[in-house]
Each structure stands twice: as structure tokens, then as C-alpha cells.
Amino acid sequence: MPHDPHGFDGDKDGISCES
């Protein structure tokens, strides 16, 4: 999972499944 500044998943430090 790539780090995402928005943090769509909100699981960890900005980690998003959306990216």
C-alpha cells in the first residue's frame, strides 16, 4: 500500500487502498 496524504482508508499513517 502506498502512502496517501489524504488517508482514504484511515487505517494507518495516511495509508490508502485508493491509491
Phi, psi and omega in degrees: 000125177282150179287132179237129183298334181276328179065061182302318182285325177068018183280318181222201184295076177072016179282129182231141176277349182288330183282000000 
